Amino acid sequence: MLQLRGVRQRYGAKQVLALGRFEAAAGEHWLVLGASGSGKTTFLNLAAGLLRPSEGAIEVDGQPVGDLDGAALDRWRGRSVGIVPQKLHLISSLTVLQNLLLAPYLADLPGDDDRALGLLENFGLKDKAAAKPQQLSHGQAQRVAIARAVMNRPKLLLADEPTANLDDANCALALDILEAQARQCGATLIVATHDQRAKQRFEKRLEL
């Protein structure tokens, strides 16, 4: 489902990532583990088509990501990839419901209020639909970001440091939610973190 072959990423003279071959099958759950600066976020950005590799090829569900550009790349990413960034990037001027509906809008898909409200209900956030992100707790905001990431039923779900600054109970909850949503979408899940607590949850691991 996700394949990286001979991928190297450089910033100037500095090489930040080098992978001979990586493959994740449809529906698999992977942990990408490494210290800060090891290339975890770079790995996710390459998989999502947010970065082009200095060398190598990347495919997602048979689509060579390097063949896409501009609006076609943005549309493909919006429809095929769900991203939960470390900095959640919720739009402060929009309500929680509007933040979810932004996902299909940017992917050039029809809006789906029923799905958005259903996700909020599943996440225990239906009463927050009209709230602004700044009115949420950190845990609530993170759940909104996950709901937005799965709004379009992506084939690939990527999460960058989703357990950062969470206590043990909320760490487990965040991973529970990600795994459950990936299963519901039939998505390949890749969680990138330096958090050793996540190790016990994933049989498939890539250490950078």
C-alpha positions in Angstrom: 0.0 0.0 0.0 2.8 2.4 1.0 6.2 1.8 -0.6 9.4 3.9 -0.3 12.3 2.7 -2.5 15.8 4.1 -2.3 14.5 7.3 -0.6 17.0 9.9 0.6 16.1 13.3 1.8 18.7 16.1 2.1 18.5 19.7 3.2 21.6 21.3 1.6 24.5 19.1 2.4 22.8 17.4 5.4 21.1 14.1 4.8 18.2 13.7 7.2 16.7 10.4 6.0 17.9 7.3 4.1 15.7 4.3 3.5 16.6 1.4 1.2 13.1 0.0 1.1 10.0 0.3 3.2 6.6 -1.4 2.6 3.4 -1.2 4.6 0.5 -3.3 3.4 -3.1 -2.1 3.4 -4.6 -2.0 6.9 -1.3 -2.5 8.7 -0.4 -0.4 11.8 3.2 0.8 12.0 5.2 2.7 14.5 8.1 4.8 13.3 10.3 5.3 16.4 13.2 7.6 16.8 14.8 10.5 18.7 14.2 14.1 17.8 15.9 14.9 14.5 16.0 11.3 13.4 13.8 12.0 10.3 10.4 10.9 11.6 8.5 14.0 10.5 10.4 14.0 7.2 9.3 10.3 6.7 5.6 11.3 7.2 5.9 14.4 5.0 7.4 12.3 2.2 4.6 9.6 2.5 2.0 12.4 2.3 3.5 14.0 -0.7 4.3 17.2 1.3 7.9 16.8 0.4 9.6 15.4 -2.7 12.5 13.1 -2.0 16.0 14.1 -3.0 16.3 10.6 -4.4 14.0 7.6 -4.7 10.4 6.7 -5.4 7.2 6.7 -3.3 3.9 5.0 -4.0 0.6 5.1 -2.1 -2.0 2.5 -3.1 -0.3 2.1 -6.5 -0.1 5.8 -7.2 3.4 7.1 -7.8 3.4 10.3 -5.7 6.1 11.9 -7.8 3.8 11.8 -10.8 1.4 14.3 -9.2 1.9 18.0 -8.9 0.0 21.2 -8.0 -3.8 20.9 -7.7 -3.8 17.2 -8.6 -1.4 16.4 -5.8 -3.5 18.4 -3.3 -6.7 16.7 -4.4 -5.1 13.2 -4.2 -3.7 14.0 -0.8 -7.0 15.3 0.5 -8.8 12.1 -0.7 -6.2 9.5 0.1 -4.2 10.7 3.1 -5.3 11.7 6.6 -2.7 13.7 8.6 -2.7 14.4 12.3 0.2 16.9 12.7 2.1 17.4 15.9 0.9 21.0 15.9 -2.8 20.4 15.3 -3.4 23.4 12.9 -7.1 23.7 13.7 -8.4 26.9 12.1 -9.2 29.3 15.0 -11.8 31.3 13.1 -13.9 28.2 12.3 -16.1 26.1 14.5 -15.2 22.5 15.3 -17.8 21.3 12.8 -16.5 23.7 10.1 -12.9 22.4 10.7 -14.1 18.9 9.9 -16.0 20.1 6.8 -12.9 21.8 5.6 -11.4 18.4 4.7 -13.9 17.5 2.0 -13.9 21.0 0.7 -10.2 21.1 0.2 -10.3 17.7 -1.5 -13.0 18.9 -3.9 -15.5 16.5 -2.4 -19.2 17.1 -1.4 -19.6 18.3 2.2 -21.1 15.7 4.5 -22.6 17.2 7.7 -24.0 13.8 8.8 -20.5 12.2 8.7 -18.9 15.1 10.5 -21.5 15.1 13.2 -21.3 11.3 13.5 -17.6 11.5 14.0 -18.0 14.2 16.7 -20.6 12.0 18.5 -18.3 9.0 18.3 -15.5 11.1 19.8 -17.7 12.5 22.6 -17.6 16.0 21.1 -21.0 16.5 19.5 -21.7 19.2 22.1 -18.6 21.1 20.9 -19.7 21.3 17.2 -20.3 25.1 17.5 -17.3 25.7 19.7 -14.1 27.3 18.4 -10.8 25.4 18.8 -9.5 27.8 21.5 -12.4 26.8 23.7 -11.3 23.1 23.7 -8.9 21.3 26.0 -5.8 19.9 24.4 -7.2 16.4 24.4 -10.5 17.6 22.8 -8.5 19.5 20.2 -6.5 16.4 19.4 -9.7 14.4 18.9 -11.0 17.0 16.5 -7.7 16.8 14.6 -8.1 13.0 14.3 -11.7 13.3 13.3 -10.7 15.8 10.6 -8.0 13.5 9.4 -10.4 10.6 8.9 -13.3 12.7 7.5 -12.6 11.6 3.9 -12.0 7.9 4.8 -8.3 8.0 3.9 -6.4 5.0 2.7 -3.3 6.2 4.7 -3.5 7.7 8.1 -0.4 9.5 9.5 0.1 10.8 13.0 3.1 12.8 14.1 3.9 12.6 17.9 0.2 12.0 18.9 1.1 11.2 22.5 3.4 14.2 23.1 2.7 15.9 26.4 0.0 13.4 27.4 -0.2 11.4 30.6 -0.3 7.6 30.5 -4.1 7.4 30.4 -4.5 10.0 27.6 -1.6 8.4 25.7 -3.4 5.1 25.6 -6.7 6.9 24.6 -5.1 8.7 21.7 -3.6 5.5 20.4 -6.9 3.6 20.9 -8.7 6.3 18.9 -6.2 6.2 16.0 -6.2 2.5 15.8 -10.0 2.3 15.9 -10.4 4.9 13.2 -7.8 3.3 11.0 -9.7 0.0 11.3 -13.0 1.7 10.5 -11.5 3.2 7.3 -9.5 0.2 6.4 -6.5 2.5 6.4 -2.8 1.9 6.8 -1.8 3.6 10.0 1.7 5.1 10.6 2.4 6.7 14.0 5.7 8.5 14.3 7.0 9.2 17.8 9.9 9.2 20.2 7.5 8.0 23.0 8.7 4.6 24.1 5.2 4.0 25.7 3.9 3.4 22.2 6.3 0.5 21.5 4.1 -2.2 23.2 1.1 -1.3 21.0 2.7 -2.0 17.6 4.1 -5.3 16.3 5.4 -3.6 13.2 8.1 -1.0 13.8 10.6 1.1 11.9 13.4 2.6 14.0 15.2 5.6 12.6 
